[in-house]
């Protein structure tokens, strides 16, 4: 399989994943609304955003690990087919 050059950095991939997974910010938005409406403290909003970012980083690590595991080449195996033997 042909491999492309990797030009993206970690932060570029993280920002791209943040844009793709904006639904993870819903709890932070709800907590922000509760801050303005009911006077709740603001730190749970920042904690929700931090947990969302940590989740994205962990997910990127899992996907990167799976990609590295899937792209390791197989060890060469002995040819056991008698019809394709080149030593006739």
N, C-alpha and C positions, 0 to 999 in steps of 0.2 A: 504494500500500500504506500502511496506517495505521501510524504509528510511535508506540510507547509512550514514556512519559517514562522516563528513565534515572535510577533512584534509587539504584542500587548503586555503591559505590566500588570502587577497585582491590583493596583488601584484603578486602572482602566477597567478591568474585569469587575471589580467591586462596584464601581459606579454603574456599569451596564446592568449588573444584577440588581442593584437598587432600583433602577428604572423599570426593570421587568417585574419586580416584586413589590410594587407600591402598596398592595393590599396588606402587607405586613405592618403598615403604619396606622391601620385603623384603630387599634387599641390606644396608640399615642394621641390620635386626634380626639378620641372620646375622652381621654383623660384631660386633654387641653381644654375641651369644651366644659368639662366638669370643674376645671380650675376657674374659668371665667364666670360660670353660672352659679356654682355652689361654694366657691372659695376654697376648693381643695388645694393642697400644696402642689407646687410645680415639679418637684423632683420625681414623682412617678411617671410623668410624661417623658422626662429624659431617660429614666430607667427603661421604659418601654422601647424607646428608640435605640438605646444601647443594646438591649437584648435582641432586637431585630437585626442590628448590624452584626452582633456576635453569631446569630443563627446563620446569616448569609456567609460569613467567613467560614464557619464550620461546614456548611453545605458545599462551598467552593473547595475546601480541603478534601472532603469525601469524594467529590466528583473528579478532582485532580488525581487523587490516589487511584480511583477506579480506572481512569484513563491510562495512567502509567502501568497498572497491572495488566490491562488488556493489550498493551502495545509491546510487551516483551516478546522477542522472537522465540520460537520453539527450537528445542535442541534437534540437531540432525538425527534422523532415524535410519536404521539399516533397511535397505530395499529387499523385501522378501518375495517379491514377485519374480518367478522364474522366467517369465516371458520377456521381461524388460532388462534382463541381465546383460551387461555389455561385454562380459568375458566369455564369449562363445568360442 
